[in-house]
């Protein structure tokens, strides 16, 4: 397994543990999924989070007053390096009766610091979704991670690169959110 593949596995494990601890309302386990200081950008506010910021009352007040649990709907790796992974996510919050409170598109940056993988940055947005592939075009090559790729990476850039990607494997809807290749 390459260093980047190991980073992806570690980052996805952090997000699994993040959601499990959040749903269990286990503040200690939840905080163990962070690399402090951590940053949260949501609802027009930038919050710097240090250890001890999270408290049991956060699970019963404000936006979480009717909340029972949350679940990931999407976790797509955007960028990866051996010590940092950017992940495009969507999660939903649910009431006890199973009805949806809301869905949130977010970017999580998960880092390795002193051997500990944790959430370093998260930014959420509601009500906004870019879905037009033409908005994703770039004059210079960019890359995205495609778990269905034969090599684990697909290079987006020139027409020749895109054609080569399509000939070597099927995107099956994997990369369209970023590059519009399907």
N, C-alpha and C positions, 0 to 999 in steps of 0.2 A: 504494500500500500504506500503510495507517495505521501510526502509531507502535507500536500494540499488535501488529499483524501482524508488523512488522519485529522486535519483541522476541521473538515466538514463534519466528520463523525463526532468529534468532540463538541463542536458548536451545536449540532442538532441535539446531542445528549443534554447540553445545558438547557436548551429550550424545553425539552421534555421535563426535566427536573423543575424548571421555572414554573411551568403550568401545573405540574403535580403539587408542588408546594403551595402555590397560590390557591388552588382548589381545596387543598387540605387546611387552608388558613394557618399554615405553619410558618410563622414569621422567621424563625431561626433558619429553617431549611430554605425559605424564599431568599433571604439575604445571602445565603451561601451560593446562590446562582449569579451573584453580581461580582464585578471587579470595581471596587470603590476607589475614588469617587466615580459615580455613574451619572449620566445625564439623561433626562427625559424631556422631550419637547412634545407637548400635547396641549390642546385647547388654548393655543396662543401663549403658552407659558413655558419658559425654560427653567427646569428645576435641577439643581445640583444635589445629588443624593449621596449621603455618607452613611456608613454603617450606623444602625440605630434609628434611621429615618422612618422605617416601616414599623407600624404598631398594629396590634390586634383590632383596634377600632376602625382601621381603614377598610375592613371587610364588611362593615355594617352601616356605613354612613355615606352620604353624598351619592355619587353615581353607582355605588355598590349596595345601596339600601335594599333593593329588591333582588339582588344578585344571588344566585345559587352556585353556579359554576361557569367556567369558560372552556372553550375548546379551540384548537388550531384548525383552521380551514385550509390554510396554504402556508408552505414554508419553502421558498425557492431561493437557492443561493445565487446571489448577484456577482459577488467578487470573493476571491479566496486567496489567502497567503498563509504561510506556515503558522502565523500567530494572530491572524485576524480574519473574520468571515463576516460579510454583509449579507443579511437575509431579508428578503421581501416576504412579509407575512400578512396573513389575515386571520383574525380570531373573532369569535363571537362570544357574547355574554348571554347567559340563559337564566331564566327564573326557575324556581322549584318545579313549576308545572311544565317545564320544557319550552315555554315560549321564549322567543328571542328578544332580548333587551336591545341589542345593537351589534353591528359588525364593525370592525376597525382594521383598516389597512395600515400597516406599520413597517418600518425598517428597523431591524435589530442589528447592532454591531456587537459581535461576540469576540472577545480578545483573550489571549493567553498572557497572563502576567505572573512571573515567577512560578511557572508551571501550573497555575490555576486558570481554568477556562471560566469566563463569566460574562454577563451582559455589561457592556460598557456604555452603550448609547442605544436609546430607543426613541423613535419618533412616530407618532400616530396621527392619522388624518381621517376625518369622517366626511362622507358625501362627495369625495373627489376621486375620480379614477380615470387615468389616461388609458384609452384602449385603442387609439388609432396607431397602427404600425408606422404610418408616415411621420408621426411625431417622434419616433424612435430612431429615425435614420441619422447617420453620422457620416460626415465627409471623411473621417479617418477611422481606421479599424478600432473596434472595441471588442471586448470579449464577455462571455457569460458562461456560467457553468450549466451544463446540460447532463443530468444524471442518466439520460438514455443514450448519450454519445458513446461511441465505441472507444474513444480516448478520454472521455470525461470532460473535454473542453470543446467548444466550437468557436471558431473565429468569425466574427461578423465584420465585414469591411467591404472589400471589393466584390464585384459580381463573381469573379473567379473563385474567391474564397467561399462565398455563399453556395455556389453551385457544387463545389467540392464537398461541402458539408451535407448538402441534400443527397448527394450520390453515395456518401459513406454510411449514412444511417437516416432513419426517419425521425423527425422532431416530434411527431405525434402530439402536437400541441404543447410540447415542453417549453420551447423558447419563445413562442409567439408573443408572450406578454412583454418581452423586452425587445425582440428583434424582428418580429413579424414574418418569420421564415416559413410558417406552415402554409 
